[in-house]
Amino acid sequence: MILDLHNEARDRLASGAEKGAEFAPASRMPTVVWDDELANLAEINVRGCKFEHDECRSTDKFLHAGQNLATGSYYLETDILAIVRNLTTLWYHEFEDTTQHVLDNYTTEFNATIGHYTQMISDRTTAVGCGIVIYPNKMEDFVFKTVLYACNYAITSIVGQPVYLKGEPTSRCRSGRNLAFSSLCNVEENELIKAVPFYE
């Protein structure tokens, strides 16, 4: 489900058909795949039961890993899949505050929170791994559940760089397009994309 939520968002952006936004299509948007090492590091983060970014998310393969965090408090909700879907959707809906100008030249000095969305749709991100923890919290006599959710990505958003390169969907994909997500590159393309903070 996590991969589908990410790849659906990436496919919508890459096609140039994001509802409610006028974003240019992406010429080489990879299909993200699951990475166990990124997921393990995300799980280590949330098991600390603190809502904060960590510095230990990079791996030998992904030296500039990025990270999205989300938290929520629930009293009755216990469906973990629904919680993950809701929190991931919150990141995605930051597109409503995003502009093409910021996507062309990423900055952290923007007047809205958009970094979770840009992390999800970066064309240099080829992999994601996530972790979630639910633990009880007590406020006076009221007990509720706190959820911490983290996803680590192959690369972070780079200030001063485009989040993705514009162009006809899949026009720069060397391995062809993904049959399930027609505006994304085939999964084999991931081997050709390096998670480095500049375009080659």
Secondary structure, DSSP 8 states (H G I E B T S, - for coil): -HHHHHHHHHHHHHHT--TT-----BSS----EE-HHHHHHHHHHHHT------S----SS-TB-EEEEEEEEESS---HHHHHHHHHHHHHGGGGG--HHHHHS--S--SS--HHHHHHH-TT--EEEEEEEEEEEEETTEEEEEEEEEEEESB---TTS-SS-BSSTTTT-SS-B-SSSTTSB-GGGGGG----SS--
